[in-house]
Every structure is written in structure tokens, then in C-alpha cells.
Amino acid sequence: LIINWENPSKAVASDKSELSDVHTGSWFHNTRKKMCTELNHALSPIIFACDRAHCDEGGKSRLSLEPLLFTLAIIPEALRVHEWAWRPLGYLNNLHLAPSSEIGARLKGQNIRNTHRMLRVILSGVKDIQTNGGITFKFPQSQADIILKLPIAFVIGDCKGHDVLC
């Protein structure tokens, strides 16, 4: 894992002249300085991925879900690229799965409000952890409990998926 085991609140050594993984960027360093105020704090940014998955034969988009997947940026990129490094946090329903007469009768913005409601439920656990100062974890490499700070680093997806999230 990408953690400074001697002092979790400090940065992991990296070549400052090159950007490689999340921990080498200025966002990571600025966020770590702001959030990791104690020796046992470690920054563990969340990376989300959201992309529509078609469930019907032929991919006609009538039956689809948009899984919101997550992984942690403390997992090295060489491991994060594998599907087993990601877990679903929740699923956004395809809100257009209804008779066309019903879709046309919906109020303008109703789909957006419903998407926001789904995201509010899906992200409620993350929000609780962030509000409560992080999550305490005991790593075998560490003598003491480490409090993981979990800011959201970024969301991976395609243009259509990002439009839904926006």
C-alpha cells in the first residue's frame, strides 16, 4: 500500500520531477496537509468509476444500471487496474425505463432529482465516515491504529456517465 509506515501523516517518498500515481500530484499533497493533522492519520483517497452496464440482449439500453464502483488510491495503480480491486458502492437505476407516455409526462428535472436522491443514499456511508473524521484501521505493518481520511479524489467514466453525475 502507498503509505509511509514510519509516519502515516507524512508523504510517501517519490520523485518530485515526475507524476505517476495519485500520491505524486499536488492535489494529494495539499489534501494530506489539510486533513492529516495527527501522526496516525493517513490519506486514503477514494476513486470512483461510473459507467452504464447493459443488462438486456443486444444492448438496446432499456435495461441498464450504472454501478458506482470504488477503490482506494493507496492501492498502487498496477493493482487498481484489475477488476478485483474495485467494489460496488451502489447502482443508479435507468430512469428512462418506463413507457414513453410516462416519461413524457414527467416534470422537467425529475430524472435529475431522482438521480441525486439515489446518489445521496449511495454516498451516505462515505459522508458519515468523512463527517466522523475517518475510519480507524489496524494494519499489520503498523504498531498503532491508523485513521484513514477518505476524500474523493476523482471519478472515472465516459462523457455520458459524467453527464449523469453532473
C-alpha positions as CSV (number, residue, x, y, z in Angstrom):
1,L,0.0,0.0,0.0
2,I,1.1,3.6,-0.7
3,I,1.5,4.7,3.0
4,N,4.5,6.0,4.9
5,W,4.6,3.3,7.6
6,E,7.0,5.2,9.9
7,N,4.8,8.3,9.9
8,P,1.4,7.8,8.1
9,S,0.6,11.6,8.1
10,K,3.7,12.3,6.0
11,A,4.1,11.8,2.3
12,V,5.5,8.7,0.7
13,A,8.9,9.3,-0.9
14,S,8.5,9.9,-4.7
15,D,10.4,11.5,-7.5
16,K,9.2,15.2,-7.5
17,S,10.1,15.6,-11.1
18,E,7.6,13.1,-12.4
19,L,3.9,12.5,-11.9
20,S,2.9,8.8,-11.7
21,D,0.3,7.8,-9.2
22,V,-2.3,9.8,-7.3
23,H,0.1,10.4,-4.3
24,T,2.6,12.3,-6.6
25,G,0.1,15.1,-7.5
26,S,-0.3,18.5,-5.9
27,W,-4.0,17.7,-5.0
28,F,-2.8,14.8,-2.9
29,H,-0.1,16.8,-1.1
30,N,-2.4,19.8,-0.4
31,T,-5.2,17.5,0.8
32,R,-2.9,15.5,3.0
33,K,-1.5,18.6,4.7
34,K,-5.1,19.8,5.3
35,M,-6.6,16.5,6.6
36,C,-3.7,14.6,8.2
37,T,-3.1,16.6,11.3
38,E,-2.1,13.8,13.7
39,L,0.8,11.3,13.5
40,N,-1.6,8.4,13.0
41,H,-3.6,10.0,10.2
42,A,-3.2,8.6,6.6
43,L,-4.7,9.9,3.5
44,S,-6.6,7.3,1.5
45,P,-8.5,9.0,-1.3
46,I,-11.4,7.3,-2.9
47,I,-11.5,6.8,-6.6
48,F,-15.0,6.3,-8.1
49,A,-15.9,4.8,-11.5
50,C,-19.3,5.1,-13.0
51,D,-20.4,3.6,-16.4
52,R,-23.6,2.2,-17.7
53,A,-23.9,-1.6,-17.9
54,H,-26.4,-3.0,-20.3
55,C,-28.5,-5.9,-19.0
56,D,-30.6,-6.7,-22.0
57,E,-29.8,-8.7,-25.0
58,G,-28.4,-6.6,-27.8
59,G,-27.7,-3.6,-25.5
60,K,-30.7,-1.6,-26.5
61,S,-30.4,0.4,-23.3
62,R,-33.8,-0.3,-22.0
63,L,-32.5,-2.5,-19.2
64,S,-29.4,-0.9,-17.8
65,L,-27.8,0.1,-14.5
66,E,-24.9,2.4,-13.7
67,P,-22.8,0.9,-11.0
68,L,-20.9,3.3,-8.8
69,L,-17.6,1.4,-8.1
70,F,-14.9,2.5,-5.8
71,T,-11.3,1.7,-5.0
72,L,-8.7,3.4,-2.8
73,A,-5.8,5.4,-4.1
74,I,-3.4,3.8,-1.5
75,I,-3.7,0.7,-3.6
76,P,-0.9,1.0,-6.3
77,E,-2.1,1.7,-9.8
78,A,-0.6,-1.6,-11.0
79,L,-3.1,-3.4,-8.8
80,R,-6.0,-0.9,-9.2
81,V,-6.3,-1.7,-12.9
82,H,-7.7,-5.2,-12.1
83,E,-11.4,-5.7,-11.6
84,W,-10.9,-7.4,-8.2
85,A,-9.5,-4.1,-6.8
86,W,-12.9,-2.4,-7.3
87,R,-16.1,-2.8,-5.3
88,P,-19.7,-1.6,-6.0
89,L,-20.9,1.1,-3.7
90,G,-24.4,1.2,-5.3
91,Y,-26.3,1.2,-8.5
92,L,-28.0,4.1,-10.3
93,N,-31.3,3.0,-11.9
94,N,-32.0,3.7,-15.5
95,L,-34.7,6.3,-15.0
96,H,-35.8,6.1,-18.6
97,L,-37.1,2.5,-18.2
98,A,-40.8,3.4,-18.4
99,P,-43.5,3.6,-21.0
100,S,-42.7,6.6,-23.3
101,S,-46.1,8.2,-22.3
102,E,-45.0,8.2,-18.6
103,I,-41.5,9.6,-19.5
104,G,-43.1,12.4,-21.5
105,A,-45.4,13.3,-18.6
106,R,-42.6,13.7,-16.0
107,L,-41.8,17.1,-14.8
108,K,-38.7,18.8,-16.2
109,G,-35.7,17.9,-13.9
110,Q,-37.4,14.9,-12.3
111,N,-34.8,12.5,-13.5
112,I,-32.0,14.7,-12.2
113,R,-33.7,15.0,-8.8
114,N,-34.2,11.2,-8.7
115,T,-30.5,10.6,-9.6
116,H,-29.5,13.0,-6.8
117,R,-31.7,11.1,-4.4
118,M,-30.0,7.8,-5.4
119,L,-26.6,9.3,-5.1
120,R,-27.5,10.7,-1.7
121,V,-28.4,7.2,-0.4
122,I,-25.4,5.5,-2.1
123,L,-22.9,8.1,-0.7
124,S,-24.4,8.4,2.8
125,G,-22.0,6.0,4.3
126,V,-19.0,7.8,2.8
127,K,-20.3,11.1,4.1
128,D,-20.8,9.6,7.6
129,I,-17.1,8.4,7.6
130,Q,-15.9,11.8,6.4
131,T,-18.0,13.7,8.9
132,N,-16.8,11.5,11.8
133,G,-13.1,12.1,11.0
134,G,-12.2,9.0,9.1
135,I,-12.1,5.2,9.7
136,T,-9.8,3.5,12.2
137,F,-7.9,0.6,10.8
138,K,-5.2,-1.7,12.2
139,F,-2.6,-2.6,9.5
140,P,-0.2,-5.4,10.3
141,Q,2.7,-3.2,9.3
142,S,1.8,-0.5,11.9
143,Q,2.2,-0.6,15.7
144,A,-0.8,1.7,16.3
145,D,-4.2,2.1,14.8
146,I,-4.2,4.4,11.7
147,I,-7.1,6.7,11.0
148,L,-7.8,6.7,7.2
149,K,-9.0,10.0,5.8
150,L,-11.2,9.3,2.8
151,P,-11.6,12.3,0.5
152,I,-12.9,11.7,-3.0
153,A,-10.0,12.1,-5.5
154,F,-11.8,11.8,-8.8
155,V,-14.4,9.9,-10.8
156,I,-13.5,7.7,-13.8
157,G,-16.1,7.4,-16.5
158,D,-17.1,8.3,-20.0
159,C,-18.7,11.5,-21.2
160,K,-22.3,10.2,-20.9
161,G,-21.7,8.8,-17.4
162,H,-20.1,12.1,-16.3
163,D,-23.1,14.0,-17.7
164,V,-25.4,11.9,-15.5
165,L,-23.2,12.6,-12.4
166,C,-23.0,16.3,-13.2
